[in-house]
């Protein structure tokens, strides 16, 4: 890895983050964000590939895989440069794609989720290389499809790299993991995620003549009650209880004097390690079948509830990382810089770590996530500097051990 050609600005996480924020890389648009990362790592001697992945009827996605070294332990840093839309930009106190700094706070979409951690890792890596060559291999796996459909991003990028013979010893994902203060939380696992659509079919008719219609709404109420009344579990050693959340109930009926022809309910389940997607689907289908049978027998002459359940593709599997080396190394780095002993957590949503865990041990550590996806997303300059110092210590210790 080269140190003599490195732009001194590449050691400054604030400069790096401002450049990244000024790229309007709302998924699926790259808008120069990956190109900026490419320029930074090429200055350090990394070989860069920019594979583009496609799928049916969805946008092509450009990704980045950069690597330096071919010996020793192999550390992957993974993240994404795509961001969610800014929404009504007039509601922001600072333009969402300007990277303005006021009173020590840097504003912009992606400041914490997760261009900030990419900037900090790049700055940390630059500072490490300026001291001495790294005794090992470093790669950056950066996608433009984490906030989007997550189909043409990390999953395919990992498959592409593995097909070329790439293997990794450990991975660090820079998602915003901290709850209140930088250093308070490391993610060592994630719950799984499973989504479904429950459809109940009826027969449209006039509300004054219900015997000539079949109202699907009582049926779906019965079925949904069976799904949410009884907890799925009480949690496990490393995970909180699984939970099913209803996200919509829609009959597409705007008239108050019409019995609708059908109704759909959407739901998502965040589940722990007591379940797999397959066993969870089976439990939901069992509850629905049982409830439909009870509804049928409870009222003489009533026909069975006519329902279907559709499972959305690509459920996320639950995982837990127990690799002591990477957990201890990032924990020690956090304690050294912040004085805090971080907690280990498996809470929150899903991330691309769900794909990486199939290739190597993975943990997540990044900035405080309180403003992610919000208007006026922001990060303090001091947190950027501290995260850079944490990453620098982590890199040095990972390759020293």
Secondary structure, 3 states (H helix, E strand, C coil): CCCCCCCHHHHCHHHHHHHHHCCCCECCCCCCHHHHHHHHHHHCCCEEECCEEEECCEEEEECEEEEECCCCCEEEEEEECCECCCCCHHHCCCCCCCCCEECCEEECCCCCCCHHHHHHHHHHHHHHHHHCCCCCEEEEEEECCCCCCCCCCHHHHHHHHHHCCCCCCEEEECCCCECCCCCCEEECEECEEEEEEEEEECECEEHHHHHHCECHHHHHHHHHHHHHCCCCCCCCCCCCCCEEEEEEEECCCCCCCEECCEEEEEEEEEECCCCCHHHHHHHHHHHHHHHHHHHHHHCCCCCCCEEEEEECCCCECCEECCCHHHHHHHHHHHHHHHCCCCEEECCCCCCCHHHHCCCCEEEECCCECCCCCCCCCEEEHHHHHHHHHHHHHHHHHHHHC
